[in-house]
Amino acid sequence: MLPTRAVAVIIHNNTVLLMERMSTGKEYFTFPGGGVEDDETVEQAVIREVKEETSLEVKIEKLIYKHFYNDNFKGRSNQYFYLCSYISGVPMLGEANEKEEMKLGKEFYKPQWMPVSQLSSLLLYPLEIKDWLIEDINNNFVNPPREATLNVKELRETL
């Protein structure tokens, strides 16, 4: 069984909170989130990961996407994406693993609000979720939670 990853989709004032990343010379964006620990629920992990990665307080509204992987290529995990409401805070990297990795010069992370209107032009992983998000923002999230089983080796890597 693959590990579980809890992910937040935070939309506020026509912007979405994303993590700008730089890894092995490649710049891209991801949603805030991370692994579910043994002693917590997926929902608890969403709240904790957002706080650790972005310093924001959020409230979970609903589960919107589930991505299941039929292989464990590159250490990928099953992912649960939750639509969250912004409560308070200013996006800044919290005191978590990401800050330590940046100190070591291994990675770059920066949480920031990006205009919803720019989503289609961003290299935002997973691209399959980005496509669903753009559609669902336009439809006011009326769809039930979407679910897909994917082969990681077939995930899109470029726009």
C-alpha positions as CSV (number, residue, x, y, z in Angstrom):
1,M,0.0,0.0,0.0
2,L,1.3,3.4,-0.9
3,P,1.7,6.2,1.6
4,T,-1.0,8.9,1.9
5,R,-0.5,12.6,1.1
6,A,-2.8,15.3,2.4
7,V,-3.1,18.4,0.1
8,A,-4.8,21.8,0.5
9,V,-6.3,23.8,-2.3
10,I,-6.8,27.3,-0.7
11,I,-8.6,29.9,-2.7
12,H,-9.0,33.4,-1.3
13,N,-9.8,36.7,-3.1
14,N,-9.5,35.2,-6.6
15,T,-6.1,33.8,-5.8
16,V,-4.8,30.3,-4.9
17,L,-2.0,29.6,-2.5
18,L,0.8,27.6,-4.1
19,M,4.3,26.6,-3.2
20,E,6.9,27.8,-5.7
21,R,9.6,25.2,-5.9
22,M,13.0,24.9,-7.4
23,S,14.5,21.4,-7.5
24,T,17.4,20.2,-9.6
25,G,17.3,23.4,-11.7
26,K,13.5,23.1,-12.5
27,E,11.0,25.7,-11.4
28,Y,7.4,24.7,-10.8
29,F,4.5,25.0,-8.4
30,T,2.7,22.6,-6.1
31,F,-0.2,22.7,-3.7
32,P,0.8,22.8,0.0
33,G,0.6,19.4,1.6
34,G,2.5,16.4,2.8
35,G,2.5,13.0,4.3
36,V,-0.1,11.8,6.8
37,E,1.6,10.7,10.1
38,D,0.6,7.5,11.9
39,D,-1.3,9.2,14.7
40,E,-3.4,11.6,12.5
41,T,-6.3,11.6,10.1
42,V,-5.9,12.9,6.5
43,E,-7.9,16.0,7.6
44,Q,-5.6,16.7,10.5
45,A,-2.6,16.3,8.3
46,V,-4.0,18.9,5.9
47,I,-4.3,21.5,8.6
48,R,-0.8,20.7,10.1
49,E,0.9,20.7,6.7
50,V,-0.5,24.0,5.7
51,K,0.6,25.5,9.0
52,E,4.1,24.0,8.7
53,E,4.6,25.0,5.0
54,T,2.9,28.3,4.8
55,S,2.2,29.6,8.4
56,L,-1.5,30.0,7.5
57,E,-4.6,29.0,9.4
58,V,-7.2,27.3,7.2
59,K,-10.5,25.5,7.6
60,I,-11.4,22.4,5.5
61,E,-14.5,22.8,3.4
62,K,-14.6,19.5,1.5
63,L,-12.7,16.7,-0.2
64,I,-12.5,17.6,-3.9
65,Y,-10.0,15.2,-5.5
66,K,-8.5,11.7,-5.0
67,H,-5.5,10.5,-6.9
68,F,-4.5,6.9,-6.5
69,Y,-1.3,5.5,-8.1
70,N,-1.0,1.9,-9.3
71,D,2.8,2.0,-8.9
72,N,5.3,3.5,-6.4
73,F,7.5,5.2,-8.9
74,K,9.7,8.0,-7.4
75,G,8.2,7.4,-4.0
76,R,4.8,8.8,-5.0
77,S,1.8,8.4,-2.8
78,N,-2.0,8.4,-2.9
79,Q,-3.2,12.0,-2.6
80,Y,-6.3,13.5,-1.1
81,F,-7.0,17.2,-2.1
82,Y,-9.2,19.3,0.2
83,L,-10.8,22.7,-0.7
84,C,-9.9,24.9,2.3
85,S,-11.0,28.4,3.4
86,Y,-8.3,30.9,4.4
87,I,-8.7,32.0,8.0
88,S,-5.6,34.1,8.8
89,G,-1.9,34.6,8.3
90,V,0.7,35.8,5.8
91,P,2.2,33.1,3.5
92,M,5.8,32.4,4.8
93,L,7.7,29.2,5.2
94,G,7.1,27.7,8.6
95,E,9.6,25.8,10.7
96,A,9.4,22.5,8.9
97,N,11.6,20.2,6.7
98,E,11.4,22.6,3.8
99,K,13.2,25.3,5.7
100,E,16.0,22.9,6.6
101,E,16.3,21.8,3.0
102,M,16.6,25.4,1.9
103,K,19.4,26.1,4.5
104,L,21.3,23.1,3.0
105,G,20.9,24.6,-0.4
106,K,19.1,21.4,-1.6
107,E,15.7,22.9,-2.5
108,F,13.8,26.2,-2.8
109,Y,10.3,26.7,-1.4
110,K,8.2,29.8,-1.4
111,P,4.4,29.9,-0.5
112,Q,2.6,32.6,-2.4
113,W,-0.8,33.7,-3.6
114,M,-1.2,33.4,-7.4
115,P,-4.1,34.8,-9.4
116,V,-6.6,32.2,-10.4
117,S,-6.5,33.7,-13.9
118,Q,-2.8,32.6,-14.2
119,L,-3.4,28.9,-13.4
120,S,-3.5,27.7,-17.0
121,S,0.0,29.1,-17.7
122,L,1.7,27.7,-14.6
123,L,3.7,24.5,-14.4
124,L,1.6,23.3,-11.4
125,Y,1.9,19.7,-10.4
126,P,0.1,17.4,-10.7
127,L,-1.0,18.9,-14.0
128,E,-4.0,16.6,-14.0
129,I,-5.3,18.2,-10.8
130,K,-4.6,21.7,-12.2
131,D,-6.9,20.9,-15.1
132,W,-9.7,19.7,-12.8
133,L,-9.2,22.8,-10.6
134,I,-9.6,25.3,-13.4
135,E,-12.8,23.6,-14.6
136,D,-14.2,23.3,-11.0
137,I,-13.4,27.0,-10.2
138,N,-15.4,27.9,-13.3
139,N,-18.3,25.6,-12.1
140,N,-18.2,26.7,-8.5
141,F,-17.1,23.2,-7.3
142,V,-20.5,21.6,-8.0
143,N,-19.0,18.2,-8.9
144,P,-18.7,15.5,-6.3
145,P,-15.1,14.5,-5.4
146,R,-13.3,13.5,-8.5
147,E,-11.2,10.4,-8.5
148,A,-8.6,8.9,-10.8
149,T,-6.2,6.0,-10.7
150,L,-3.0,6.8,-12.5
151,N,0.3,5.2,-13.6
152,V,2.9,7.6,-12.3
153,K,5.1,7.0,-15.3
154,E,2.3,8.4,-17.5
155,L,1.9,11.7,-15.6
156,R,2.3,14.8,-17.6
157,E,5.5,16.7,-16.8
158,T,5.3,19.7,-19.1
159,L,2.6,22.2,-20.2
